[in-house]
Amino acid sequence: LPKAKYVYTIRAVSQEIPPSGSGQFLNGDYYNPIVVADTPLYAPTNLRATSVSTTSAVLAWDPPVFGAPIAGLTYKVFNADTSALMATVPFGTNTVTLSGLTQGKRYNVYVKTSHANGDSPASNTESFVTTLPAPTGVSASTISTSSIRVQFNAVPGANRYDIYACTSTSSWDAPNACTPSVVAAPSVPDAPSPISYNLTGLNYSKTHYVYVVARSADADSVPSSTAYA
């Protein structure tokens, strides 16, 4: 068994009666125990994220190779930052889907081969970032000759929004051509939805096309749909 300590003994067998006081016993137990070190468990290798979405990720790895089949093995997936167990997988299944993850967050994970007697060393650590969806429900309305109100739905996991106001749709493929207005995301769970923000100091003679990008500490969304006013 893996991670098990084995103790071997040698029994002396004699066909003669030992001399009195020799400390030996006929067919008996005159021996010194020989202790053999723990048998090792090997770690999975080449851990990788093969698919990542907003709240889930698919992990895969290469299995360790043992000289003979070992019963009772599983794989355990751990959060490398907290050491929390994230999933347990039967041995022989070399992939797992982690679900219920937070949008726009970086995760660092590793896998161990596990047995009732203990775990292997950790595999390599894999890092991935869940995606952040674009804000929805974007609308724009005129407030005055130099200001418009932009509204959009809050994105869970976002800690800020960049609102881009452009006077030409030719800037869509180059967002940095339009100066963004940065909007801090209200604290969750008190964040209102939709979020409303007034853009001021605009050129009253121009139509302004707006879109919104949600951002977290680890991820940016793709641009939202556009609105204009």
Salt bridges, closest charged atoms under 4 A:
ASP29 OD1 - ARG11 NH1 2.27
ASP38 OD1 - LYS5 NZ 3.51
ASP62 OD1 - ARG48 NH1 3.51
ASP162 OD2 - ARG160 NH2 2.90
ASP162 OD2 - ARG215 NE 2.58
ASP220 OD2 - ARG215 NH1 2.74
